[in-house]
Structure formats: C-alpha cells, structure tokens
Amino acid sequence: MQPTFVLVHGAFANSFSFAPLQAELGLLGHRSAAVDLPGHGFAATYPGAYQAPQDLEALATAPGAIKGVTLADNVAHLIGILERAKRNGPVILVSHSRGGLTATVAANQRPDLIDRIVYVSAWCPVDLSVGGYYAEPEMATVDAGALASAMVGNPAELGLLRSNFRTADPRALAAFKAAFLADGTDEEFMVFLNTFQPDENLDTGTPDDRAQADTWGRIPKSYVRLTEDTSVPVAVQDRMIREGDALTPENPYDVRTLTSSHLKWLVEPAPAARVLGEIAALLPAQS
C-alpha cells in the first residue's frame, strides 16, 4: 500500500510552504498531506494594522487567534490527521524545525499511527527541553536577535509571539535572510518571507514532552541534516541524533544530509523529495 507523507511545518509557517515539495513528491508518485497546526494557515490572524500602511502601535495590542493554543492542542490536531491518513495505508510523519516538537509528542502518544518518523532539521528533544538546548554550546552561533529585531508587542500581554515580517528595516531583513535563507537569492527570500504569518504560540513544551524510549523509540526514524542551517545548526542536529541513538540504540536514526539552509530545501525541493522517496522505500512491504 502506498504510504502518505504527513508534513508538519515550523514556527510562523503553515502548510503553504510545502506546496513546491508536494509537487515534487507527486511527480515522483508519492502521496502527501501538509498540516496546518491550530492558529496557522487560514486560521491565522492578519490584523489590519499589519497591512500597509502599517500601524505598529495598534499591531502591538491587536488580539490574535493563536493566543492560548498549546503544544497539546497541536498534538491533538496532528493525531486526528494521522488517524485519517492511517486508514489509507502506512504513514510517514515528516516535521521541520519547531514542528518536530509536535511530531515527537504525537509519536510518544500514538506510535501505532506512524510507520516512520522523519525530522528535517527539526527539534526532537531527548536530554533537555528546547529552552535547555538554547543554552548549550551547539547553539552559540545562533543569532538570537534575528527574530527579536522585528518582534512587536509584549508576548506576556498578547499571549503569543508576534513578528513583523512585513518590515522594511534593512537590518531586520538582512538578519532574517542570514538566519533562514542565506543560500537563496534576495527574491526567493522575499517570497518566502511573505508566506510567514505574524503570530506564533508560546508553548514549547515541558521536560515531559521529550522523546520517550518505550513509545517514540519504537518507531523507525530518519533525520535529514541541513548542513547550512544557522537557525538549528548542524551541531545541535547532530547532538539530537546522538541522543536519540543513545536512548534507543537498537533503533538508531537513518541519517541523510542535504546542503541547505533552514529553508532552501523548500525553495528548491527536488533533492529533498528524492531523499524522502528513498526513505519511503525503507518501509517493509505491505501484504
């Protein structure tokens, strides 16, 4: 039976960013479904103050639909999609960036729904919480000010993170490009930036949301390293691979590598589609 790739986006993103990858997967004969987590995609909030001309003062206080959305909400939504996909055959769960948190907890809770889990430069915390990794040497090269330079409002008051991706500040734009798509053209960067939504939820989980050996650890798993990623550096990607392998030495990661920044694999997705196709071929034959 043909597997379904279920694709989970990262922070401030949505299912739209997977469209070119889905086209490449489809041309290779693969079925896929891109997920919009709660408060994302057409459920996102774009305040009038975010439009041109912008009103940054009003934007700093405008309510957003993603307020109050939790990691548990994301997981419940994803599990519902996995249940539907599983009715049609094997499921390969693919996550990118912050989407790895949701994928990991879903795997902890419902390993029966996932035939293989794939992380593409995605967070799969094992020894530490995500916040803990940010204090580690592997994250020392990350420019923490890249997003902060365009943050709007007080997250504690808004109940969400808000970033002004429509800024024209050349310093903020340069910081964004260096963080996300340094290996892309300026035109590619601006197109991708305009697919981002301004709001993201605040919940990155607790130590209880780390990968669990007796559930997550039963699922065959792959990690696709992005060597030019400066947002989730390859050093921390490799650390998560080592920690996952130590947690389940009998079920180590199948490791693949793409020469890509955090987003270039989605801008030019043919190599990634081929890698995912190779990973799909690892599934056992279905009777």
C-alpha positions in Angstrom: 0.0 0.0 0.0 1.3 3.5 -0.9 2.4 5.5 2.2 1.2 9.0 2.9 3.8 11.7 3.9 2.2 13.9 6.6 4.1 17.2 6.6 4.3 19.4 9.7 5.5 23.0 9.5 7.7 25.0 11.9 7.2 28.3 13.7 5.4 31.2 12.0 4.9 28.9 9.0 2.0 27.0 7.5 1.1 24.2 5.0 1.6 26.7 2.1 5.4 26.4 2.4 5.2 22.7 1.5 3.5 23.3 -1.9 6.6 23.0 -4.0 7.8 19.9 -2.1 4.4 18.3 -2.5 4.5 19.0 -6.3 7.9 17.2 -6.5 6.7 14.3 -4.3 3.6 14.0 -6.5 5.7 13.9 -9.7 7.7 11.1 -8.1 4.4 9.2 -7.5 4.1 9.9 -3.7 1.1 10.9 -1.8 1.3 13.7 0.8 -0.8 15.8 3.1 0.5 19.1 4.6 -0.8 20.1 8.0 -1.8 23.5 9.3 -1.5 23.4 13.1 -4.1 25.3 15.1 -3.9 29.1 14.5 -2.0 28.6 11.2 -2.9 28.7 7.6 -6.4 30.1 7.0 -6.9 30.1 10.8 -4.2 32.6 11.3 -4.7 36.3 12.2 -3.6 39.1 10.0 -4.6 42.3 11.8 -5.5 45.4 9.7 -2.6 47.1 11.4 -0.3 44.6 9.7 -1.3 45.8 6.3 0.1 48.8 4.5 0.4 51.5 5.8 1.3 49.7 9.0 0.3 50.8 12.4 2.9 49.3 14.7 1.3 50.8 17.8 -2.1 49.1 17.0 -0.3 45.9 15.9 1.4 45.7 19.3 -2.0 45.2 21.0 -4.3 43.6 18.4 -5.6 40.2 19.5 -4.6 37.0 17.7 -6.4 33.7 17.3 -3.4 31.7 18.3 -3.5 33.1 21.8 -3.9 30.2 24.2 -3.0 27.5 21.7 -0.8 24.9 23.4 1.5 22.1 22.3 -1.2 19.7 23.5 -3.6 21.4 21.0 -1.1 20.9 18.2 -0.6 17.3 19.1 -4.3 16.5 19.3 -4.9 18.1 15.9 -2.0 16.2 14.4 -3.2 12.9 15.8 -6.6 13.4 14.2 -4.9 13.8 10.9 -2.7 10.8 11.4 -5.7 8.7 12.3 -7.3 9.7 9.0 -4.2 9.1 7.0 -3.6 5.7 8.6 -6.9 4.4 7.2 -5.4 4.5 3.8 -2.1 2.8 4.4 1.4 3.5 6.0 2.1 6.9 7.4 5.5 8.7 7.2 5.4 11.7 9.6 7.8 14.5 8.4 8.5 17.6 10.5 10.6 20.7 10.1 12.0 23.0 12.7 9.6 23.6 15.6 7.2 21.1 14.1 9.4 18.4 15.5 8.1 19.2 19.0 4.5 18.4 17.9 5.7 15.3 15.9 7.7 14.0 18.9 4.8 14.2 21.4 2.4 12.7 18.8 4.8 9.8 18.5 5.0 9.5 22.3 1.2 9.2 22.5 0.3 7.3 19.3 3.2 5.3 17.9 0.7 3.0 16.3 -0.2 5.7 13.8 3.3 6.3 12.5 5.3 3.8 10.3 8.3 6.1 10.1 9.1 9.5 11.6 11.4 11.9 9.8 13.0 15.1 11.2 14.3 17.7 8.7 16.5 19.9 10.8 13.7 19.6 13.4 13.6 19.7 17.1 13.5 16.3 18.8 14.4 16.9 22.4 15.8 14.0 24.3 18.1 15.0 27.2 16.9 18.6 27.5 13.9 20.8 26.8 14.2 23.1 23.8 15.0 26.0 26.0 17.8 24.0 27.6 19.4 23.4 24.2 19.5 27.1 23.5 21.9 27.5 26.5 24.2 24.8 25.1 27.4 25.4 23.1 25.9 23.9 20.0 23.5 26.9 19.8 26.2 29.5 20.5 26.4 30.6 16.8 22.6 31.3 16.5 21.7 35.0 16.1 19.1 35.4 18.9 18.4 38.9 17.7 17.3 37.9 14.2 13.7 37.4 15.2 13.8 39.8 18.1 14.6 42.7 15.8 11.1 42.6 14.3 9.1 41.5 17.4 6.1 43.6 18.1 4.2 43.9 21.4 4.7 42.2 24.7 4.3 38.4 24.4 3.1 38.2 28.0 0.3 40.7 27.4 -0.6 39.4 23.9 -0.4 35.8 24.9 1.5 35.0 21.7 4.7 35.8 19.8 4.3 38.4 17.1 6.8 39.3 14.4 6.5 42.0 11.8 7.7 40.1 8.7 6.5 43.0 6.6 9.1 45.3 8.0 11.2 47.3 5.5 14.1 47.7 8.0 17.1 46.6 6.0 18.9 45.4 9.2 16.0 43.2 10.2 15.6 41.8 6.7 19.4 41.0 6.5 19.2 39.3 9.8 16.2 37.2 8.7 17.9 36.2 5.4 21.1 35.2 7.2 19.1 33.1 9.7 16.7 31.4 7.3 17.8 31.5 3.6 21.4 32.8 3.3 21.9 30.4 0.3 18.9 31.8 -1.6 18.5 34.9 -3.7 17.1 38.1 -2.4 14.0 37.5 -4.5 13.5 33.9 -3.1 13.9 35.3 0.4 11.3 38.0 0.0 8.8 35.5 -1.5 9.3 33.1 1.4 9.2 35.8 4.0 5.7 36.8 2.7 4.4 33.3 3.3 5.1 33.6 7.0 2.3 34.6 9.4 2.9 37.2 12.1 1.8 35.1 15.1 3.1 32.0 16.9 2.1 30.3 20.1 4.2 30.5 23.3 4.1 26.8 24.3 7.3 24.9 23.6 6.5 22.1 26.0 8.0 20.7 29.2 10.5 18.0 30.1 7.6 15.5 29.9 7.4 16.3 26.2 10.8 14.9 25.3 11.1 11.7 23.2 10.2 8.6 25.2 12.0 5.3 24.6 9.0 3.0 25.1 6.8 4.7 22.5 8.6 7.2 20.3 11.6 4.9 20.4 9.7 2.0 18.8 9.1 3.9 15.5 11.7 3.6 12.7 13.2 7.1 12.4 15.2 9.2 10.0 17.0 12.5 10.4 17.7 14.8 7.4 20.6 17.1 8.3 20.7 20.6 6.7 24.4 21.5 6.7 24.0 25.2 6.1 21.3 25.8 8.7 22.1 28.7 11.0 18.8 28.6 12.9 19.1 25.0 14.0 22.8 24.5 13.5 24.1 21.2 12.3 26.0 20.8 15.6 22.7 20.7 17.5 21.1 18.5 14.8 23.9 16.0 15.3 23.5 16.2 19.1 19.9 15.3 18.8 20.8 12.4 16.6 23.3 11.1 19.1 20.9 11.5 22.0 18.2 9.7 20.1 20.5 6.9 19.2 21.6 6.6 22.9 18.0 6.5 24.0 17.2 3.6 21.6 20.5 2.0 20.5 18.6 -0.9 19.0 16.7 1.6 16.7 19.1 4.3 15.6 18.4 7.1 13.2 18.8 6.6 9.4 20.7 9.8 8.7 20.6 11.7 5.4 22.2 15.0 4.6 21.2 17.9 2.3 23.3 21.0 1.6 20.8 23.6 2.6 19.9 26.4 4.9 16.8 26.3 7.1 14.5 27.0 4.1 16.4 26.3 0.9 15.3 22.7 0.8 11.7 24.0 0.5 12.6 26.6 -2.2 14.4 24.0 -4.3 12.7 20.8 -3.1 13.7 18.2 -5.8 16.7 16.9 -3.8 14.6 16.6 -0.6 11.8 14.9 -2.5 14.3 12.3 -3.8 15.6 11.7 -0.2 12.1 11.3 1.1 11.4 8.8 -1.7 14.5 6.8 -0.6 13.2 6.9 3.0 9.8 5.7 1.9 11.5 2.7 0.2 12.7 1.6 3.7 9.2 0.7 4.7 8.5 -3.0 4.9 6.5 -4.5 2.1 2.8 -4.4 2.8 0.7 -7.5 2.2 
